[in-house]
């Protein structure tokens, strides 16, 4: 879908979708259904089918899973079939939800930010005003971040200022054109939005479809980790965990159940679900055998994350509590970010402390032996190995490959075999950056990514 169409499309329709029936009853004339009050803007942000969806085209290309050529040909759309083996033209002229969804989120967030700027709340309304504005800033930052990690080159400190970024839409006006700036600007905007959101967001949010301070700190930690600014990433991870340190003890869960992890569990800071590609839910979409073999027999993640269905090893360990896969922010990821940053800064003991805090909640009672390391590099290798095992099928692996491929020690060659033909994706290949959909290129004239 053309970006201008995305931005111009359906504010009224979107508002209807996010509002309660009572609001519509008092405005029967559709031309008058526009958000004007603080409650209106809060309801606009309450549309979880808009704001709690994470684009995940990278999941199609990553190495958490494999499937058969026959399965690809018979069951899925061109994006899934071609993305699976990193084709030069993966979309074949189709539009792309992974582009459309976050730009819809940006549009609605901008509507809220523009609208509340003209409000003058009284003191009793200030807490609501702050939360609405902080939520819109977080939602825009999350959308910009997800666009950048899919449609821009991997962040490298030496080249980010010269790499094309995404169009940064900061106004709801669809007639304002936004060209591609640079990747450094993208991350600067994400960071600015999150820093502006943090003082406005609540410490905790009983409804985890909305962000809290900890979620914003967690997203900042992700962004700075991408930027290889480990001191800042570690500091924001620490700020997050100071507020929300909770971890589930997997010994206390019914790991043999269909979906053993409750929605909104104590590790979830911000609930979002990965876009629903059909490929992810086929029984013929099998867990990578090397990944599965990396779990020790007494590692409870083996039972909690995986299940054999119709003779195929499948993933079930979503934190969304249902079949859709979790794509939000949770504390287990943040422990691993802080541990990685400590190791990269030479703090072996601190890195191991965070790593072992996580792992003692993942092993059968009485069987866990704490990891040890004598050097920061050994600790880093341990942390990255556990990151691989803790966070599969979360929408994180593709970007991990992008950033870790920049270090020869952790670079990975990907391989697919489809109908007897071998396809490979080398570290740092341009195909780690997805192309911008052709309808957007034609409509806006922005530059296409090289493949």
Secondary structure, 3 states (H helix, E strand, C coil): CCHHHHHHCCHHHHHHHHCCHHHHHCCCCHHHCCCCCHHHHHHHHCCHHHHCEECCHHHHHCCCEECCHHHHHHHCCHHHHHHHCCCCCCCCCCCCHHHHHHHHHHHHHHHHHHHHCCCCCCHHHHHHHHHHHHHHHHHHHHHHHHHHHHHCCCCCCCCHHHCEEEECCCCCCCCCCCCEEEHHHHHHHHHHHHHHHHCCCCCCCCCCCCCCHHHHHHHHHHHHHHCCCHHHHHHHHHHHHHHCCCCCCHHHCCCCCCCCCCCCCCCEEECCEECCCHHHHCCCCEECHHHHHCCCCCECHHHHHEEEECCEEEECCCCCCCCCCECCEEHHHHHHHHHHHHHHCCCHHHHHHHHHHHHCCCECCCCCCCCCCCCHHHHHHHHHHHHHHHCCCCCCHHHHHHHHCCCCCCCCCEEEEECCEEEEECCCCHHHCCCCCHHHHHHHCCCCCCC
